[in-house]
Amino acid sequence: MTRSELKRLQDILECSNDLAELVALGRLEFYENKFWAMAAARLLETIGEASTHLPQDLIAKFPGIEWKKIAAMRILIAHAYHRVDIDFIWTIATTSVPDLAQKIRAQYPNIDESV
């Protein structure tokens, strides 16, 4: 059974919420505990994976989102992990992901309440 496009968007938002909790610990705490960075990298991978399963008609509803870059980020983290540093993870988690979540919620205002 495949996941619906709505569920894929909800997956992205759930990961976004979890990332927000991680970065709320603060930059120093995040940088000093490698497990926080590892958890954040895994959440970013999940966001990237979910994005690759969205249909073109849904992607077209979000002209300001660079879905190909999100998918490329997942590939980088999963397959070129040795080239990914904590600054990259922190930056994506604190800037790009909140922006992505905001755009999804703007398009689907009740998405957090959907099942």
N, C-alpha and C positions, 0 to 999 in steps of 0.2 A: 504494500500500500504506500502510495506516495503522499508526501505532505502537501497541503494546499498552499497556494501562494500567500494567503493571509497568515497561515501558520509560519511560513518562512519569514515573513516580515516580523511577526511576533518573536520569533527566535532571535532575530537581529536586535530587536528592542530589549529583550531579556538580557542578552549579552551586553548591550549598552548600559543597562541598569547595573549589572554586576561590575562592569568596568568603572562606572561612576563610584561605586562603593570602594573599589580598590584605590583609585586615585584620591579619594577623599581622605585616605590615610595620610596623605601628604607626600611630597616628592622625596624627602629624606627617608622616610620609612619605606617607601616603594623601592628606592634605589638600594637600601641596605639589606633588604630581604629578597634574595633571588627567587623565592617561591612566589612572591607577588608578581614579579615580572613574568615568570613562567605561566602563572594563571592568566595574566593579561594576554600573553601571546596565544594561549589556547582559545580564549574568548575571541580574539581577533581572527583566528583561523576559522572559528565557527561562523562569524559574521561573513567572512569571505566565502565560505562554502555555501551558506544559505543564499548569498547573492547570486551564485552561479546557477541556481535552480529557478530563478524568477523568469517568467515568460516575457517576451519582448513587449507585449502590449502593456504589461505592468511597468516595465522599465521605462517605457515612453511617457508614463505619467510623472516621471521624476527627471526632467531635463537637466537639472542642476547637479545630479549625482553622477559621479564617474564610476559606474559599476565595473567597468573593465579594470580600473585601478584597484578596486576593492578585491576583485578576484585575483589580480596579480599579487597583491599584498599577501593573500592566503598562500599562494604558491611560494613566495619568497620565505615566509615564516616556516612553512612546512618542509620545504626542500632545500632552501639555502640558509638554514637556521644559523650557520656559522657566520653569515654576513649581517645578521640582525643584532643590533645592540639595544641596550635598555633605553637610550635616548629616543630611538625610533619608536619603540613600544610606547613610551610615555607620551610622546608627541601625538601619535595617532590616537591614543586613548583619551587624551585631554582636549584635542581639537577636532579631529576629523569625525570621530565616532559620535560625540554629542551633536555635531552638526547634522550628521546622517539621521540620527534618531529624531531630531527636531523636524527635519523635512518629511520623514515618514509620518510622524504624528500630525503634521499640518495637512497632509493629504488624506489621512485616515484618523480623524479626531477621536473616534471611539475604539480604536484598535486594541487598547489595553484592556477593554472590557469584553472584547469578543472572545469566543471560545473556538 
